[in-house]
C-alpha cells in the first residue's frame, strides 16, 4: 500500500512541476494586473495549494485500472462501517489488541483519509482566515465531489466505478479538515494571506515591466549611437552608457526611456536625487553591468560573468517584483526610487489609484 501511495505522490508532484511552469507567467500577469506586484505570500499559498491539490488528486484517483465492473458493491452508505470491517479482518487473522488495530490496513486507510484533508484545513484558516464551520463545509463539499466522481466512474470515463464511494470517506475527510483548522496556529510554514489593500503597490509606484520597457528604449538608443557614431568601441559604450543612465538623469531626472514611459528618478522621500546617488544606483545595476560587459577581458571566468549577470538581474528586476515599492537592491543602496511624472497616476479615479482601494 505504501509503495502505491509513494508512486501516486511522485506522479502528482511531477504534474505540479509541469503545470507550475505553465501557470507561472499567467500567475505573475494576474498578480500584476490586480496588485501591481507579485505578493510573495499570496504566490506561495497559491503554488502550495496547486501542489497539494495535484498530489491529492493523484492519491485519490491513481492508479487507473485496466479492468473495472468487477460486480462488487461500489457504494457504502453505512457510517463507520470501517470499524466493523476492521474487527472482522482482525478476527479472521487471529489478531487483537491496540497494536493490531493501529497497524491494520483498514485503520491506516482511515488515518490516510483524515491526513489527506488536514493541509486543506490548515491553509483555509491560516492563510485565508476561515472559521470552523466554513472549513467543515468546504472540506465536506470537496470530499462529496470526489465521491460523486468516483461513483460515476470518473464522470463516465469508465463504464462503472473502480473505487468505492464511501460515506466513511466523507466523515474522515471532513474530520481531517477540522483537525487542520485546529492545528493551523502552529503551522509556521503557512503564511497568512494579506488583505488586498496591503498587497497592492502604492499608486505612485513605477512597476518593473514599465521600467523594463524604458530600459529597452535606452539600450536600443545606446546600441544605435555606438554602432553608427563610435564604431562599437568598448570605451565609447561605457562612456555613453554613463551619459545616458547617469549624467542625463542627474541633470534632468530621467533617462530617454524614463521620459517616454513618464517616470523619473528621485530619492526615496520624493526629493531630487543628487548625482552621487544616481551614479551609485546605476553602477550597482544596469550601467555597471553594461560597463562590465564592454570592458571586462574576454578571458575572465565564465562563472564570474554569470554571477555578475545574475546579481544585477536578481537585484534590479526580480527582487522588486515582490516588494510593494518595487525598489531593487540598487535603489535600496542609493536610497532612490522611480516616480511617475504622469498626472494620471496620481488621480483618485485612475486604475493605479483604484488598485490601492481593493
C-alpha positions as CSV (number, residue, x, y, z in Angstrom):
1,X,0.0,0.0,0.0
2,X,2.8,2.4,0.9
3,X,4.6,1.9,-2.4
4,X,1.4,2.7,-4.4
5,X,1.0,5.9,-2.3
6,X,4.5,6.9,-3.0
7,X,4.2,6.3,-6.7
8,X,1.0,8.5,-6.7
9,X,2.8,11.2,-4.8
10,X,5.6,11.2,-7.4
11,X,3.1,11.4,-10.2
12,X,1.2,14.2,-8.6
13,X,4.4,16.2,-7.9
14,X,5.6,15.7,-11.5
15,X,2.3,17.1,-12.6
16,X,2.8,20.0,-10.3
17,X,6.2,20.8,-11.8
18,X,4.8,20.8,-15.3
19,X,1.6,22.7,-14.5
20,X,3.5,25.1,-12.3
21,X,5.8,26.1,-15.1
22,X,2.8,26.6,-17.4
23,X,0.9,28.8,-14.9
24,X,3.9,30.8,-13.7
25,X,3.7,33.6,-16.2
26,X,-0.1,33.8,-16.2
27,X,0.0,34.0,-12.4
28,X,2.6,36.8,-12.5
29,X,0.5,38.7,-15.1
30,X,-2.7,38.2,-13.0
31,X,-1.0,39.4,-9.8
32,X,0.5,42.4,-11.6
33,X,-2.9,43.3,-13.2
34,X,-4.6,43.1,-9.8
35,X,-2.0,44.3,-7.4
36,X,0.7,46.0,-9.4
37,X,3.2,43.4,-8.0
38,X,3.6,39.8,-7.0
39,X,2.7,39.4,-3.4
40,X,5.1,36.6,-2.2
41,X,2.7,35.2,0.4
42,X,-0.2,35.0,-2.0
43,X,2.0,33.4,-4.6
44,X,3.4,30.9,-2.1
45,X,-0.1,29.9,-0.9
46,X,-1.4,29.6,-4.5
47,X,1.5,27.4,-5.5
48,X,1.2,25.4,-2.3
49,X,-2.4,24.8,-3.0
50,X,-1.7,23.8,-6.6
51,X,0.9,21.3,-5.4
52,X,-1.3,19.9,-2.7
53,X,-4.3,19.6,-5.0
54,X,-2.4,17.7,-7.7
55,X,-0.8,15.3,-5.3
56,X,-4.1,14.8,-3.5
57,X,-5.9,14.1,-6.8
58,X,-3.1,11.6,-7.7
59,X,-3.5,9.8,-4.4
60,X,-7.3,9.7,-4.8
61,X,-7.7,8.6,-8.4
62,X,-4.4,6.8,-9.3
63,X,-3.6,4.3,-10.5
64,X,-6.2,4.0,-13.2
65,X,-7.4,0.4,-13.6
66,X,-7.1,-1.8,-16.7
67,X,-10.3,-3.6,-15.8
68,X,-13.5,-2.3,-14.0
69,X,-17.0,-3.7,-13.4
70,X,-16.0,-6.5,-11.1
71,X,-19.5,-6.9,-9.8
72,X,-18.6,-5.8,-6.3
73,X,-20.5,-3.3,-4.2
74,X,-19.1,0.1,-5.1
75,X,-21.2,2.3,-2.8
76,X,-21.2,2.2,1.0
77,X,-23.8,4.4,2.9
78,X,-23.3,2.9,6.4
79,X,-21.4,5.3,8.7
80,X,-18.3,3.8,10.5
81,X,-18.6,0.6,8.6
82,X,-14.8,0.6,8.6
83,X,-14.9,-0.3,12.3
84,X,-16.9,-3.5,11.6
85,X,-14.6,-4.4,8.6
86,X,-11.5,-3.9,10.8
87,X,-12.9,-6.1,13.6
88,X,-13.8,-8.8,11.1
89,X,-10.4,-8.6,9.5
90,X,-8.6,-8.8,12.8
91,X,-10.7,-11.8,13.9
92,X,-10.2,-13.6,10.7
93,X,-6.4,-13.3,11.2
94,X,-6.5,-14.1,14.9
95,X,-5.2,-10.7,15.9
96,X,-6.2,-8.4,18.7
97,X,-5.1,-5.5,20.9
98,X,-4.2,-1.9,20.3
99,X,-1.1,-2.8,18.3
100,X,-3.1,-4.9,15.9
101,X,-5.6,-2.1,15.5
102,X,-3.3,0.7,14.7
103,X,-1.3,-1.4,12.2
104,X,-4.3,-2.9,10.4
105,X,-4.8,-1.9,6.7
106,X,-8.4,-0.7,7.3
107,X,-7.3,1.6,10.2
108,X,-4.4,3.0,8.3
109,X,-6.6,3.8,5.4
110,X,-8.9,5.9,7.6
111,X,-5.8,7.7,9.1
112,X,-4.7,8.4,5.5
113,X,-8.2,9.8,4.6
114,X,-8.0,12.1,7.6
115,X,-4.5,13.2,7.0
116,X,-5.2,13.9,3.3
117,X,-7.5,16.8,4.2
118,X,-5.5,18.2,7.1
119,X,-3.5,20.6,4.9
120,X,-6.7,22.0,3.5
121,X,-8.0,23.0,6.9
122,X,-4.6,24.5,7.8
123,X,-4.5,26.7,4.7
124,X,-8.1,27.7,4.9
125,X,-7.6,29.0,8.5
126,X,-4.0,30.2,8.5
127,X,-3.9,31.7,5.0
128,X,-7.5,32.8,4.5
129,X,-8.8,33.2,8.0
130,X,-11.8,30.8,7.6
131,X,-13.8,29.7,10.6
132,X,-14.5,26.1,11.6
133,X,-18.0,26.0,10.0
134,X,-16.6,27.3,6.7
135,X,-13.7,24.8,6.8
136,X,-16.0,21.9,7.6
137,X,-18.4,22.9,4.8
138,X,-15.6,23.3,2.3
139,X,-14.0,20.0,3.3
140,X,-17.3,18.2,3.1
141,X,-18.1,19.8,-0.3
142,X,-14.8,18.8,-1.8
143,X,-14.9,15.3,-0.4
144,X,-18.5,14.8,-1.6
145,X,-17.4,16.0,-5.1
146,X,-14.6,13.4,-5.1
147,X,-17.0,10.6,-4.0
148,X,-19.5,11.6,-6.7
149,X,-16.7,11.5,-9.3
150,X,-15.6,8.1,-8.1
151,X,-19.2,6.7,-8.0
152,X,-19.9,7.8,-11.6
153,X,-16.7,6.1,-12.9
154,X,-14.8,9.4,-13.2
155,X,-17.9,11.2,-14.7
156,X,-18.5,8.4,-17.2
157,X,-14.9,7.9,-18.3
158,X,-15.3,4.3,-17.1
159,X,-18.4,2.1,-17.6
160,X,-18.7,1.7,-13.8
161,X,-16.8,2.8,-10.7
162,X,-13.4,1.3,-9.9
163,X,-13.2,2.7,-6.4
164,X,-15.8,2.6,-3.6
165,X,-17.8,5.7,-2.9
166,X,-17.9,5.6,0.9
167,X,-19.7,7.7,3.4
168,X,-16.8,6.9,5.8
169,X,-14.5,8.8,3.4
170,X,-16.8,11.9,3.8
171,X,-16.5,11.6,7.6
172,X,-12.8,11.1,7.6
173,X,-12.0,13.8,5.1
174,X,-14.2,16.3,6.9
175,X,-12.7,15.4,10.2
176,X,-9.2,16.0,8.6
177,X,-10.3,19.5,7.5
178,X,-11.5,20.3,11.0
179,X,-8.3,18.9,12.5
180,X,-6.3,21.0,10.2
181,X,-8.2,24.1,11.3
182,X,-7.4,23.2,14.9
183,X,-3.7,22.8,14.4
184,X,-3.3,25.8,11.9
185,X,-1.9,28.3,14.5
186,X,1.2,26.1,14.9
187,X,1.7,25.7,11.2
188,X,4.6,28.2,10.9
189,X,5.3,27.4,7.2
190,X,1.9,28.6,6.0
191,X,1.8,32.4,5.8
192,X,-1.3,34.5,6.3
193,X,-2.5,36.0,3.0
194,X,-2.6,39.8,3.5
195,X,-5.6,41.9,2.8
196,X,-5.7,43.3,-0.8
197,X,-5.0,46.8,0.5
198,X,-1.8,45.5,2.0
199,X,-0.9,43.6,-1.2
200,X,-1.4,46.4,-3.7
201,X,1.5,48.5,-4.8
202,X,1.0,52.2,-4.0
203,X,-0.5,54.3,-6.8
204,X,2.8,56.3,-7.3
205,X,4.8,53.1,-7.9
206,X,6.6,52.5,-11.2
207,X,6.3,48.8,-11.9
208,X,9.0,46.5,-13.1
209,X,7.5,45.9,-16.6
210,X,7.3,49.7,-17.1
211,X,11.0,50.1,-16.2
212,X,12.0,47.2,-18.4
213,X,10.4,48.8,-21.4
214,X,12.2,52.0,-20.6
215,X,15.4,50.1,-20.3
216,X,14.9,48.5,-23.7
217,X,14.5,52.1,-25.2
218,X,17.8,53.2,-23.5
219,X,19.7,50.1,-24.7
220,X,18.4,50.4,-28.3
221,X,19.4,54.1,-28.3
222,X,22.8,53.1,-26.9
223,X,23.4,50.4,-29.4
224,X,22.3,52.6,-32.3
225,X,24.6,55.5,-31.3
226,X,27.6,53.3,-30.6
227,X,27.2,51.4,-33.8
228,X,26.6,54.5,-36.0
229,X,29.0,57.0,-34.4
230,X,31.6,55.2,-32.4
231,X,32.1,52.0,-34.4
232,X,31.3,49.8,-31.4
233,X,34.3,51.0,-29.4
234,X,34.1,49.4,-25.9
235,X,35.2,52.6,-24.1
236,X,32.6,54.5,-26.0
237,X,29.9,52.0,-24.9
238,X,30.8,52.6,-21.3
239,X,31.0,56.3,-21.6
240,X,27.7,56.6,-23.5
241,X,26.0,54.3,-21.0
242,X,27.2,56.5,-18.2
243,X,26.0,59.6,-20.1
244,X,22.5,58.2,-20.8
245,X,22.0,56.5,-17.5
246,X,23.9,58.7,-15.0
247,X,24.6,62.2,-16.4
248,X,21.3,62.7,-18.1
249,X,19.2,61.6,-15.1
250,X,21.4,63.7,-12.8
251,X,20.6,66.8,-14.7
252,X,17.0,66.2,-15.9
253,X,15.8,63.5,-13.6
254,X,15.1,60.9,-16.3
255,X,16.6,58.8,-19.0
256,X,15.3,58.7,-22.5
257,X,13.3,55.6,-21.7
258,X,12.1,57.1,-18.5
259,X,10.9,60.2,-20.3
260,X,8.9,58.1,-22.8
261,X,7.4,56.0,-20.1
262,X,6.8,59.1,-17.9
263,X,8.8,58.5,-14.8
264,X,11.9,59.9,-13.3
265,X,14.5,59.1,-10.6
266,X,14.1,60.7,-7.2
267,X,15.2,60.0,-3.6
268,X,13.0,57.6,-1.6
269,X,11.3,60.6,0.1
270,X,10.4,62.1,-3.3
271,X,13.0,64.9,-3.3
272,X,15.6,65.3,-6.0
273,X,18.4,62.7,-6.1
274,X,21.9,64.1,-6.4
275,X,24.4,62.8,-9.0
276,X,26.2,60.7,-6.4
277,X,23.1,58.7,-5.6
278,X,22.2,58.2,-9.2
279,X,25.7,57.1,-10.0
280,X,25.7,54.6,-7.1
281,X,22.3,53.2,-8.2
282,X,23.4,52.7,-11.8
283,X,26.9,51.4,-11.1
284,X,25.3,48.8,-8.8
285,X,22.7,48.0,-11.5
286,X,22.3,48.2,-15.3
287,X,25.0,50.7,-16.1
288,X,27.5,48.7,-14.1
289,X,26.5,45.5,-16.0
290,X,26.9,47.3,-19.4
291,X,30.3,48.6,-18.4
292,X,31.4,45.2,-17.2
293,X,30.3,43.6,-20.4
294,X,32.0,46.2,-22.5
295,X,35.3,46.4,-20.7
296,X,35.9,43.0,-19.0
297,X,38.6,40.9,-20.6
298,X,37.1,38.0,-22.6
299,X,39.4,35.6,-20.9
300,X,37.8,36.2,-17.5
301,X,36.0,33.3,-15.8
302,X,32.6,32.4,-17.2
303,X,31.4,31.8,-13.7
304,X,32.2,35.4,-12.8
305,X,30.4,36.7,-15.8
306,X,27.3,34.6,-14.9
307,X,27.5,35.7,-11.3
308,X,27.6,39.4,-12.2
309,X,24.6,39.0,-14.6
310,X,22.6,37.0,-12.1
311,X,23.3,39.5,-9.3
312,X,22.1,42.5,-11.4
313,X,19.1,40.8,-12.8
314,X,18.1,39.4,-9.4
315,X,18.7,42.7,-7.6
316,X,17.3,45.1,-10.1
317,X,14.4,43.2,-11.6
318,X,13.4,40.1,-9.6
319,X,13.5,41.4,-6.0
320,X,11.3,44.5,-6.9
321,X,8.6,42.2,-8.2
322,X,7.9,41.1,-4.7
323,X,8.1,44.5,-3.0
324,X,5.3,46.9,-2.6
325,X,7.5,49.9,-3.5
326,X,9.1,48.0,-6.4
327,X,12.6,49.0,-5.3
328,X,15.5,46.7,-6.0
329,X,18.9,46.4,-4.4
330,X,20.5,49.3,-6.4
331,X,17.6,51.6,-5.3
332,X,17.8,50.5,-1.7
333,X,21.6,51.0,-1.7
334,X,21.3,54.5,-3.2
335,X,18.0,55.4,-1.4
336,X,16.3,56.2,-4.7
337,X,13.1,55.2,-6.4
338,X,11.3,55.7,-9.7
339,X,8.5,58.2,-9.5
340,X,5.8,58.6,-12.2
341,X,5.5,62.0,-13.8
342,X,2.1,61.4,-15.4
343,X,-0.7,63.2,-13.6
344,X,-3.0,60.3,-14.3
345,X,-1.1,58.0,-11.9
346,X,-2.0,60.3,-9.0
347,X,-5.7,60.8,-9.8
348,X,-8.1,59.2,-7.4
349,X,-10.0,57.7,-10.3
350,X,-7.1,56.2,-12.1
351,X,-6.6,52.5,-12.4
352,X,-3.4,52.7,-10.2
353,X,-5.3,54.5,-7.6
354,X,-8.3,52.2,-7.8
355,X,-5.9,49.2,-7.3
356,X,-4.9,50.6,-3.8
357,X,-8.5,50.5,-2.6
358,X,-9.3,46.9,-3.5
